[in-house]
Amino acid sequence: MSAVIIDYGSGNLRSAAKALERAANSCGYAGPIKVTSKPDDVALADRIVLPGVGAFADCMKGLSALRGMTQALEGAVLEKGRPFLGICVGMQLMATRGLEHGAHQGLGWIEGEVVAIEPTADRKVPHMGWNDVSLVESEEHLGGHPVLEGLQSGTHVYFVHSYHLRLARQKDLLASVDYGDPLAAVVGRDNLIGTQFHPEKSQGPGLRLLGNFLRWSP
């Protein structure tokens, strides 16, 4: 068993790795937590985390620049069904495309587009700080999604983003945040899950989510 965090030049890898290690100790996950830019490590991992901070296009470019990485991701995640967690822009990269500074193709794993949060008199951009999430009970997970076990509507988590994922399919929405309008906070399907907020910065609830992910067997 091993969990890998992909290093493609974007994201606070140190805090993500430390949070995963703390979650692993709490939940009894015995495998190593490894930060890597090597496709071979991703191909062999039993679960994969893709963080991300910055612009959609820059993050997608950085990921694509790692020779063989997108192929390794597709093989491990789509073909072998390994659990996958995208964080912030790492979640957004799962989308069909991003519309930040032009149109840019994403991984295409979750149908939808990454679009700007429009500022209003009552809504500042970026969306930054602590906000509560509202969980969605889906037909697939009538008791709630396993990775969100122990969390509930009203749980406070930490956001930093100027763009959000506008889903094409409502059934891919697992939790939302009210920021003037409801925005996707957690999305997922099958063995994929992504959080717009940063679990590594969300204290207890974030560690609980990461521990759930490390135990998850989709």
C-alpha atoms as a printed R data frame, in Angstrom:
    type eleno elety resid chain resno       x      y       z
1   ATOM     1    CA   MET     A     1   0.000  0.000   0.000
2   ATOM     2    CA   SER     A     2   1.144  3.512  -0.756
3   ATOM     3    CA   ALA     A     3  -0.428  6.914  -1.234
4   ATOM     4    CA   VAL     A     4   1.193  9.406  -3.585
5   ATOM     5    CA   ILE     A     5   0.889 13.169  -3.862
6   ATOM     6    CA   ILE     A     6   1.739 14.311  -7.364
7   ATOM     7    CA   ASP     A     7   4.399 17.015  -7.587
8   ATOM     8    CA   TYR     A     8   3.951 18.907 -10.837
9   ATOM     9    CA   GLY     A     9   5.133 22.321  -9.696
10  ATOM    10    CA   SER     A    10   1.839 23.485  -8.214
11  ATOM    11    CA   GLY     A    11   0.407 23.232  -4.753
12  ATOM    12    CA   ASN     A    12   1.518 23.357  -1.154
13  ATOM    13    CA   LEU     A    13   2.938 19.856  -1.129
14  ATOM    14    CA   ARG     A    14   4.546 20.103   2.300
15  ATOM    15    CA   SER     A    15   1.311 20.901   4.125
16  ATOM    16    CA   ALA     A    16  -0.647 18.335   2.095
17  ATOM    17    CA   ALA     A    17   1.912 15.622   2.853
18  ATOM    18    CA   LYS     A    18   2.026 16.456   6.569
19  ATOM    19    CA   ALA     A    19  -1.759 16.447   6.787
20  ATOM    20    CA   LEU     A    20  -1.973 13.070   5.041
21  ATOM    21    CA   GLU     A    21   0.671 11.657   7.377
22  ATOM    22    CA   ARG     A    22  -1.282 12.887  10.413
23  ATOM    23    CA   ALA     A    23  -4.488 11.422   8.979
24  ATOM    24    CA   ALA     A    24  -2.725  8.119   8.275
25  ATOM    25    CA   ASN     A    25  -1.525  7.886  11.874
26  ATOM    26    CA   SER     A    26  -5.021  8.597  13.163
27  ATOM    27    CA   CYS     A    27  -6.862  6.141  10.923
28  ATOM    28    CA   GLY     A    28  -4.330  3.299  10.971
29  ATOM    29    CA   TYR     A    29  -3.240  3.551   7.346
30  ATOM    30    CA   ALA     A    30   0.068  1.667   7.267
31  ATOM    31    CA   GLY     A    31   1.372  2.587   3.835
32  ATOM    32    CA   PRO     A    32   3.906  5.312   3.092
33  ATOM    33    CA   ILE     A    33   2.891  8.805   1.970
34  ATOM    34    CA   LYS     A    34   5.101  9.811  -0.950
35  ATOM    35    CA   VAL     A    35   5.455 13.073  -2.862
36  ATOM    36    CA   THR     A    36   6.493 12.224  -6.406
37  ATOM    37    CA   SER     A    37   6.779 13.468  -9.968
38  ATOM    38    CA   LYS     A    38   7.438  9.959 -11.331
39  ATOM    39    CA   PRO     A    39   4.733  8.231 -13.392
40  ATOM    40    CA   ASP     A    40   5.971  4.816 -12.234
41  ATOM    41    CA   ASP     A    41   5.180  5.728  -8.608
42  ATOM    42    CA   VAL     A    42   1.672  6.779  -9.626
43  ATOM    43    CA   ALA     A    43   1.146  3.558 -11.572
44  ATOM    44    CA   LEU     A    44   2.019  1.489  -8.491
45  ATOM    45    CA   ALA     A    45   0.205  3.559  -5.862
46  ATOM    46    CA   ASP     A    46  -2.985  2.303  -4.270
47  ATOM    47    CA   ARG     A    47  -4.373  5.866  -3.933
48  ATOM    48    CA   ILE     A    48  -3.503  9.173  -5.554
49  ATOM    49    CA   VAL     A    49  -3.770 12.825  -4.489
50  ATOM    50    CA   LEU     A    50  -3.537 15.721  -6.946
51  ATOM    51    CA   PRO     A    51  -3.219 19.132  -5.240
52  ATOM    52    CA   GLY     A    52  -3.160 22.433  -7.083
53  ATOM    53    CA   VAL     A    53  -2.782 26.171  -6.580
54  ATOM    54    CA   GLY     A    54  -2.816 28.811  -9.311
55  ATOM    55    CA   ALA     A    55  -4.311 29.130 -12.770
56  ATOM    56    CA   PHE     A    56  -6.044 26.185 -14.441
57  ATOM    57    CA   ALA     A    57  -3.980 26.406 -17.646
58  ATOM    58    CA   ASP     A    58  -0.655 26.621 -15.795
59  ATOM    59    CA   CYS     A    59  -1.518 23.622 -13.636
60  ATOM    60    CA   MET     A    60  -2.652 21.534 -16.604
61  ATOM    61    CA   LYS     A    61   0.501 22.520 -18.481
62  ATOM    62    CA   GLY     A    62   2.665 21.526 -15.536
63  ATOM    63    CA   LEU     A    63   0.949 18.154 -15.219
64  ATOM    64    CA   SER     A    64   1.210 17.469 -18.942
65  ATOM    65    CA   ALA     A    65   4.900 18.410 -18.907
66  ATOM    66    CA   LEU     A    66   5.687 15.365 -16.756
67  ATOM    67    CA   ARG     A    67   6.345 12.791 -19.434
68  ATOM    68    CA   GLY     A    68   3.995  9.836 -19.090
69  ATOM    69    CA   MET     A    69   2.136 11.269 -16.073
70  ATOM    70    CA   THR     A    70  -1.314 11.723 -17.615
71  ATOM    71    CA   GLN     A    71  -1.084  8.213 -19.069
72  ATOM    72    CA   ALA     A    72  -0.081  6.822 -15.673
73  ATOM    73    CA   LEU     A    73  -2.992  8.666 -14.053
74  ATOM    74    CA   GLU     A    74  -5.489  7.345 -16.572
75  ATOM    75    CA   GLY     A    75  -4.172  3.817 -16.156
76  ATOM    76    CA   ALA     A    76  -4.268  3.863 -12.362
77  ATOM    77    CA   VAL     A    77  -7.457  5.864 -11.866
78  ATOM    78    CA   LEU     A    78  -9.690  5.095 -14.847
79  ATOM    79    CA   GLU     A    79  -8.554  1.589 -15.741
80  ATOM    80    CA   LYS     A    80  -7.571  0.129 -12.360
81  ATOM    81    CA   GLY     A    81 -10.052  2.142 -10.284
82  ATOM    82    CA   ARG     A    82  -7.581  3.400  -7.690
83  ATOM    83    CA   PRO     A    83  -9.043  6.034  -5.313
84  ATOM    84    CA   PHE     A    84  -8.245  9.574  -6.476
85  ATOM    85    CA   LEU     A    85  -8.521 12.873  -4.584
86  ATOM    86    CA   GLY     A    86  -8.186 16.258  -6.292
87  ATOM    87    CA   ILE     A    87  -7.683 19.326  -4.086
88  ATOM    88    CA   CYS     A    88  -8.596 22.883  -5.156
89  ATOM    89    CA   VAL     A    89  -7.214 23.317  -8.701
90  ATOM    90    CA   GLY     A    90  -6.426 19.598  -8.587
91  ATOM    91    CA   MET     A    91 -10.188 19.088  -8.347
92  ATOM    92    CA   GLN     A    92 -10.803 21.578 -11.160
93  ATOM    93    CA   LEU     A    93  -8.409 19.719 -13.468
94  ATOM    94    CA   MET     A    94 -10.838 16.796 -13.361
95  ATOM    95    CA   ALA     A    95 -13.298 18.904 -15.395
96  ATOM    96    CA   THR     A    96 -13.899 18.868 -19.129
97  ATOM    97    CA   ARG     A    97 -12.247 22.262 -19.537
98  ATOM    98    CA   GLY     A    98 -11.283 25.448 -17.754
99  ATOM    99    CA   LEU     A    99 -12.199 28.935 -18.945
100 ATOM   100    CA   GLU     A   100  -9.522 30.919 -17.137
101 ATOM   101    CA   HIS     A   101  -7.604 33.134 -19.609
102 ATOM   102    CA   GLY     A   102  -9.028 31.243 -22.575
103 ATOM   103    CA   ALA     A   103 -10.403 27.725 -22.985
104 ATOM   104    CA   HIS     A   104  -8.149 24.869 -21.871
105 ATOM   105    CA   GLN     A   105  -8.840 21.151 -21.847
106 ATOM   106    CA   GLY     A   106  -8.895 19.356 -18.510
107 ATOM   107    CA   LEU     A   107  -8.613 15.653 -17.746
108 ATOM   108    CA   GLY     A   108 -12.275 15.189 -18.693
109 ATOM   109    CA   TRP     A   109 -13.136 12.902 -15.777
110 ATOM   110    CA   ILE     A   110 -15.993 15.023 -14.401
111 ATOM   111    CA   GLU     A   111 -18.319 16.695 -16.905
112 ATOM   112    CA   GLY     A   112 -18.332 20.452 -16.457
113 ATOM   113    CA   GLU     A   113 -16.467 23.711 -16.912
114 ATOM   114    CA   VAL     A   114 -14.331 25.753 -14.550
115 ATOM   115    CA   VAL     A   115 -15.637 29.330 -14.684
116 ATOM   116    CA   ALA     A   116 -15.009 32.578 -12.833
117 ATOM   117    CA   ILE     A   117 -16.823 33.527  -9.659
118 ATOM   118    CA   GLU     A   118 -18.509 36.782 -10.612
119 ATOM   119    CA   PRO     A   119 -17.997 39.564  -8.047
120 ATOM   120    CA   THR     A   120 -21.025 41.454  -6.752
121 ATOM   121    CA   ALA     A   121 -21.585 44.184  -4.184
122 ATOM   122    CA   ASP     A   122 -21.915 41.462  -1.544
123 ATOM   123    CA   ARG     A   123 -19.438 38.938  -2.923
124 ATOM   124    CA   LYS     A   124 -15.708 39.488  -3.010
125 ATOM   125    CA   VAL     A   125 -13.375 37.538  -5.260
126 ATOM   126    CA   PRO     A   126 -11.384 35.518  -4.460
127 ATOM   127    CA   HIS     A   127 -13.572 33.466  -2.159
128 ATOM   128    CA   MET     A   128 -11.183 33.204   0.766
129 ATOM   129    CA   GLY     A   129 -11.666 31.970   4.306
130 ATOM   130    CA   TRP     A   130 -13.830 29.646   6.357
131 ATOM   131    CA   ASN     A   131 -17.280 28.688   5.094
132 ATOM   132    CA   ASP     A   132 -19.722 25.944   5.937
133 ATOM   133    CA   VAL     A   133 -20.592 23.226   3.450
134 ATOM   134    CA   SER     A   134 -23.942 21.577   2.730
135 ATOM   135    CA   LEU     A   135 -23.779 17.857   2.024
136 ATOM   136    CA   VAL     A   136 -25.821 16.280  -0.760
137 ATOM   137    CA   GLU     A   137 -27.241 12.784  -0.343
138 ATOM   138    CA   SER     A   138 -27.052 11.026  -3.682
139 ATOM   139    CA   GLU     A   139 -28.821  7.916  -4.960
140 ATOM   140    CA   GLU     A   140 -25.457  6.168  -5.082
141 ATOM   141    CA   HIS     A   141 -24.579  7.079  -1.474
142 ATOM   142    CA   LEU     A   142 -27.863  7.193   0.411
143 ATOM   143    CA   GLY     A   143 -26.124  7.439   3.769
144 ATOM   144    CA   GLY     A   144 -23.643 10.004   2.506
145 ATOM   145    CA   HIS     A   145 -20.362  9.548   0.662
146 ATOM   146    CA   PRO     A   146 -17.799  7.398   2.570
147 ATOM   147    CA   VAL     A   147 -15.082 10.063   2.249
148 ATOM   148    CA   LEU     A   148 -17.416 12.576   3.927
149 ATOM   149    CA   GLU     A   149 -18.303 10.273   6.822
150 ATOM   150    CA   GLY     A   150 -18.309 12.156  10.108
151 ATOM   151    CA   LEU     A   151 -18.795 15.503   8.402
152 ATOM   152    CA   GLN     A   152 -22.171 17.180   8.299
153 ATOM   153    CA   SER     A   153 -23.869 20.175   6.759
154 ATOM   154    CA   GLY     A   154 -22.603 23.245   8.547
155 ATOM   155    CA   THR     A   155 -19.037 21.943   8.877
156 ATOM   156    CA   HIS     A   156 -16.537 24.790   8.406
157 ATOM   157    CA   VAL     A   157 -13.672 24.305   5.944
158 ATOM   158    CA   TYR     A   158 -11.115 26.624   4.341
159 ATOM   159    CA   PHE     A   159 -11.468 27.964   0.789
160 ATOM   160    CA   VAL     A   160  -9.175 30.015  -1.461
161 ATOM   161    CA   HIS     A   161 -10.360 30.281  -5.080
162 ATOM   162    CA   SER     A   162 -11.528 32.664  -7.781
163 ATOM   163    CA   TYR     A   163 -12.945 30.021 -10.143
164 ATOM   164    CA   HIS     A   164 -15.412 27.218  -9.501
165 ATOM   165    CA   LEU     A   165 -16.479 24.005 -11.207
166 ATOM   166    CA   ARG     A   166 -19.878 24.341 -12.881
167 ATOM   167    CA   LEU     A   167 -21.045 20.740 -13.178
168 ATOM   168    CA   ALA     A   168 -22.904 19.345 -16.164
169 ATOM   169    CA   ARG     A   169 -24.451 16.576 -14.036
170 ATOM   170    CA   GLN     A   170 -26.047 17.324 -10.680
171 ATOM   171    CA   LYS     A   171 -25.424 13.774  -9.524
172 ATOM   172    CA   ASP     A   172 -21.668 14.497  -9.423
173 ATOM   173    CA   LEU     A   173 -22.227 17.097  -6.668
174 ATOM   174    CA   LEU     A   174 -21.460 15.784  -3.175
175 ATOM   175    CA   ALA     A   175 -21.393 19.074  -1.242
176 ATOM   176    CA   SER     A   176 -21.899 22.759  -1.958
177 ATOM   177    CA   VAL     A   177 -20.959 26.069  -0.358
178 ATOM   178    CA   ASP     A   178 -23.179 29.139  -0.359
179 ATOM   179    CA   TYR     A   179 -21.142 32.098  -1.612
180 ATOM   180    CA   GLY     A   180 -23.849 34.346  -2.951
181 ATOM   181    CA   ASP     A   181 -24.827 31.353  -5.078
182 ATOM   182    CA   PRO     A   182 -24.326 27.663  -4.360
183 ATOM   183    CA   LEU     A   183 -20.891 26.581  -5.628
184 ATOM   184    CA   ALA     A   184 -19.484 23.063  -5.843
185 ATOM   185    CA   ALA     A   185 -17.450 22.271  -2.724
186 ATOM   186    CA   VAL     A   186 -17.055 18.503  -3.207
187 ATOM   187    CA   VAL     A   187 -17.580 16.555  -6.435
188 ATOM   188    CA   GLY     A   188 -17.131 12.932  -7.339
189 ATOM   189    CA   ARG     A   189 -18.166  9.761  -9.070
190 ATOM   190    CA   ASP     A   190 -17.053  6.144  -8.836
191 ATOM   191    CA   ASN     A   191 -13.471  6.163  -7.439
192 ATOM   192    CA   LEU     A   192 -13.014  9.931  -7.987
193 ATOM   193    CA   ILE     A   193 -13.524 12.689  -5.445
194 ATOM   194    CA   GLY     A   194 -12.429 16.307  -5.387
195 ATOM   195    CA   THR     A   195 -12.652 19.156  -2.889
196 ATOM   196    CA   GLN     A   196 -12.667 22.830  -3.814
197 ATOM   197    CA   PHE     A   197 -11.601 23.619  -0.252
198 ATOM   198    CA   HIS     A   198  -8.244 22.694   1.247
199 ATOM   199    CA   PRO     A   199  -8.589 19.757   3.672
200 ATOM   200    CA   GLU     A   200  -4.946 20.213   4.711
201 ATOM   201    CA   LYS     A   201  -5.878 23.708   5.997
202 ATOM   202    CA   SER     A   202  -9.266 22.752   7.444
203 ATOM   203    CA   GLN     A   203  -8.068 21.370  10.795
204 ATOM   204    CA   GLY     A   204 -10.183 18.571  12.287
205 ATOM   205    CA   PRO     A   205 -12.747 18.204   9.483
206 ATOM   206    CA   GLY     A   206  -9.996 18.181   6.876
207 ATOM   207    CA   LEU     A   207  -8.019 15.506   8.688
208 ATOM   208    CA   ARG     A   208 -11.191 13.444   9.059
209 ATOM   209    CA   LEU     A   209 -11.813 13.671   5.306
210 ATOM   210    CA   LEU     A   210  -8.218 12.681   4.497
211 ATOM   211    CA   GLY     A   211  -8.416  9.727   6.875
212 ATOM   212    CA   ASN     A   212 -11.656  8.626   5.252
213 ATOM   213    CA   PHE     A   213  -9.984  8.845   1.853
214 ATOM   214    CA   LEU     A   214  -7.078  6.677   3.017
215 ATOM   215    CA   ARG     A   215  -9.564  4.011   4.178
216 ATOM   216    CA   TRP     A   216 -11.891  4.311   1.185
217 ATOM   217    CA   SER     A   217 -12.475  1.239  -0.977
218 ATOM   218    CA   PRO     A   218 -14.765  2.314  -3.836
